[in-house]
């Protein structure tokens, strides 16, 4: 959950993006989509120009076309890798092939997207790339694994216990199930496990399970052959194949459709699969990391999740504690986020007065560390040179701390208007489905048009644009 009046991950995932494409209309279309999503976007028309542009400028994400005169997108990715430039790279291509996709990923590309694609697709992918980039550390040196332990902020007994368990689990090849509430940092734990494992120099490939339909998820997991289904104009390599030799992260694994659970079980058992539309068996060496914010015991008991798959996933369970159970970490987390925001904004860290700190220490944090980061970021951006007060923060919190006990007993926050309750429910559901509007509308029992109209009232940018251009 996020505080009232926010745009869920939108605010947190805004970043600086460079779009590289030799076709003016194409790059302007992509730039327009990303600017509507709140990103700061720059454009250039060639790989050579891009390499000049990045000198002294820290872009969070680079979106590059594959087929360009002179330096191709893949060659640009190779150059970025050699320079150890920290931006996440998304490759855009109408000429996708297994070879080009694997080669791009091996040289550090976050992912690739095939034309034609919609505004939602490129917006979501860039957001995921930026989020990924902010969760990982910069490489310490060539040939060395990236360490994530320093980003796991907190010295509480709960965090010390979590670090100790990660230290025992990471060197093993076993499947790990990471459980915890939304916003606790499950993905960061997964990336730390990978970084501290013997596979750290190989890729960690992630899949956000809630945002895909059953058919798309099967293709994303296992790949497909050309002509396997309507719209499959080219072959596509799946995430398991891309992760060969490394690890795969199945984020919110409970959202995997029942028809795919049996296929996933087989991969866990045999480490082999077939692409959609192919009878050729592919074997891979992949470590599986999975996260969930649900009780898998309950999901199994209620028939929504296969019991045999649960046992295969929960070989080593790791639980990430909610923020309310490690309040002693709050001062350290607040200082960390204040310093990080200050570095990003190029200004001195914002100051919180005693009342503001006391308010944060006694708040229930239903959105956990993600909500805390959002609040600190907002305070840093909007501060006017004076110390941030408790009155400044109260209007951004989900509920007044004094109402937490009553809210827990009654099930709903008391004193909110119906309009505000509706808004918070819509925003929480939208975050639950990672911004997927069709799934959000279905869960709320309303039409997509109705949902879009509500979101426009809340200040969300329209998302009707699409981009379709052959290279």
Buried (B, 14 or more C-beta within 10 A) or exposed (E): BBBBBBBBBBBBBBBBBBBBBBBEEBBBBBBBBBEBBBBEBBBBBBBBBBBEBBEEEEBBBBBBBBBBEEBBBBBBBBBBBEEEBBBBBBBBBBEBBBEBBBBBBBBBBBBBBBBBBBBBBBBBBBBBBBBBBBBBBEBEEEEEBBBBEEBBBBEBEBBEEBBEBBEEBBEBEEBBBBBBBBBBBBBBBBBBBBBBBEBBEBBBBBBBBBBBEEBEBBBBBBBBBEEBEEEBEBBBBBBBBBBBEBBBBBBBBBBBBEEBBEBBBBBBEEBEBBBBBBEEEBEBEBBBBBBBBBEBEEBBEEEEBBEEBBEBBBBBEBBBBBBBEBBBBBEBBBBBBBEBBBEBBEEEBBEBBEBBBEBBEEBBBBBBBBBBBBBBBBBBEEBEEEEBBBEBBBEBBBBBBEBBEBBEEEEEBEEBEEEEEEBBEBBBBBBBBBBBBEBBBBBBEBEEEEBBEBBEEEEBBEBEBBBEBEB
